[in-house]
Amino acid sequence: MAYEKRARLLSGLQAFIDTPLERLLALDNRPAPAEHALALFHDVARTVPAYRAFLEEQGVAPESIRRAEDFATVPLSNKQNYLAKHPLAALCRNGRLDTCDMIAVSSGSTHELGDRRGQPSAVQVCPN
């Protein structure tokens, strides 16, 4: 996994260095925001164990989310129903904390850094 990550990073960096800025700006082939959000949702539902379990507990089948409007049926996650219920590794892609590039921790609105088990109030896991 680490080799694949390094190879992908080096390949992307080399492509960036080799491509003139004007061409990079002209390429702007990013998907439409709604398409990107749907792809991200499905990727997270597939690869993050805690989120997959959260959706299942809430009765949401990821494959039922096909259009931007369908996001209205996805329940909001919070400290009680998501973060405090799962170990930190389960909040990471593939359940692996060791592959994360960064973990951002916040005290959230309660200003209490951690729950009764010492878990952070809000966590953002930034994967490879």
VEXFI-355857 format. One line per field, with one value per residue (C-alpha): y, z, x; residue in one letter. Coordinates in steps of 0.2 Angstrom, whole numbers. Example, Ala and Ser with C-alpha at 12.3 -4.5 7.8 and 13.67 -1.06 7.14 Angstrom:
<marzas>
v = -22	-5
w = 39	36
u = 62	68
aa = A	S
</marzas>
This chain:
<marzas>
v = 0	12	9	12	28	34	29	39	54	54	51	66	77	73	76	93	98	93	102	120	130	137	119	114	128	125	106	110	94	92	84	95	98	86	72	74	74	58	50	55	49	32	30	35	23	9	12	20	6	18	27	11	5	22	22	4	8	23	12	21	10	19	13	23	39	43	61	77	78	61	68	75	57	55	58	70	63	70	66	55	45	43	49	43	26	21	18	31	18	14	32	30	23	5	5	9	24	21	26	43	58	69	69	85	86	99	102	106	117	109	115	98	89	71	60	49	37	51	51	68	77	80	72	74	60	65	49	45
w = 0	4	-12	-22	-12	-16	-34	-36	-28	-38	-54	-51	-45	-61	-72	-64	-66	-84	-89	-93	-82	-96	-101	-84	-82	-99	-94	-79	-82	-64	-63	-59	-40	-39	-48	-37	-21	-26	-31	-14	-4	-13	-10	8	11	3	11	29	40	53	39	31	48	52	35	39	56	49	36	21	7	-2	-19	-16	-17	-35	-37	-27	-21	-13	0	9	14	22	41	49	59	75	90	98	83	74	82	99	93	83	87	78	66	60	55	42	25	25	44	44	55	49	31	35	30	43	57	62	79	86	103	93	100	118	120	128	119	120	126	141	132	127	109	101	99	80	69	51	43	28	19	6
u = 0	14	23	7	4	22	21	4	11	27	17	6	20	29	14	11	30	30	14	14	2	-8	-12	-16	-28	-36	-39	-50	-59	-66	-83	-98	-99	-115	-106	-90	-101	-110	-93	-86	-101	-100	-81	-83	-98	-87	-71	-74	-80	-88	-98	-104	-110	-118	-128	-133	-139	-149	-157	-149	-143	-128	-134	-150	-141	-140	-144	-139	-157	-155	-143	-159	-162	-145	-146	-134	-120	-114	-104	-116	-122	-106	-89	-92	-98	-83	-65	-54	-47	-65	-66	-52	-52	-51	-51	-32	-26	-8	-12	-19	-8	-17	-30	-38	-46	-58	-66	-82	-95	-94	-76	-73	-59	-65	-79	-80	-68	-56	-61	-60	-76	-74	-61	-57	-47	-37	-33	-19
aa = M	A	Y	E	K	R	A	R	L	L	S	G	L	Q	A	F	I	D	T	P	L	E	R	L	L	A	L	D	N	R	P	A	P	A	E	H	A	L	A	L	F	H	D	V	A	R	T	V	P	A	Y	R	A	F	L	E	E	Q	G	V	A	P	E	S	I	R	R	A	E	D	F	A	T	V	P	L	S	N	K	Q	N	Y	L	A	K	H	P	L	A	A	L	C	R	N	G	R	L	D	T	C	D	M	I	A	V	S	S	G	S	T	H	E	L	G	D	R	R	G	Q	P	S	A	V	Q	V	C	P	N
</marzas>
